[in-house]
Amino acid sequence: MADKVNGKITNIELEMALDDMKSKLPYFIQNVALNAKLLKAKYDSLLDAGFTDEQAMDIVKTRPLYE
């Protein structure tokens, strides 16, 4: 996608990339909402398993979303 002469992205290439991102935005937003629900469920499950609030939050913050 980079211009061969100077290594910079052309304006047309940038516009194409932005158009692509805009077309996929609803899917990205939906993915963020689902990930938030998953993180909340993970946090709640850790609390139910006996972890303290602080321990559960540390685990959620430091561990990958999917293990």
N, C-alpha and C positions, 0 to 999 in steps of 0.2 A: 504494500500500500504506500510505501514511501517513494518519493521522487528519486530517481536514480542519480540525478546530477548533484543535489545538495543534501539528500537524506531527509528532507522535510516533507510532511504530508501536504498535499495540495488542498486548496479550498474545496474542490469538488469531492475529493476523498473524505474530507472532514464532514461535509454535508451528508454524504452517503452514510457515514458511520453514525452521525446524529439521528438521521432518519431511521436507521436500523434500531438504535436504542429506543427511540420514541415508539416504534411499533411493538417492541417487546416489553415496554414499561408496565403494562397491566399484569404481565406474568411475573415480573420481578416483585411488584407490590404484593401479589398473592403469595409468592414464596416467602417474603418477609413476614407476612401475617401468620403463615403456617409454622415458620421457624419460631416465632414468638410463642405460639401455643405449645409447641414442643418443649421449649425452654421452661415454660411455666409448669407443664406436666412433670418434667424432670425435677424441678425444684420441689414441687408438692410431693412427689414420690419420695424424695430424699427426706423431707420432713416426716412423712408417714413412716419411714424406715427408722426414725429415731435420731436423725441428725439435727443439730441445732440450726437456727436460722443462719448464723454466720458460717457454719460448716457447709450447709447446703448451697449458700450463695457462692462460697469459694469454689466448690466443686463445679457449679454451673458456669462460673466465670473462667475457670482454668482448663476445663476438659472440653474436648471436641463435642460438637452437637451430636454427631453419630459415632457411637463406639461399638 
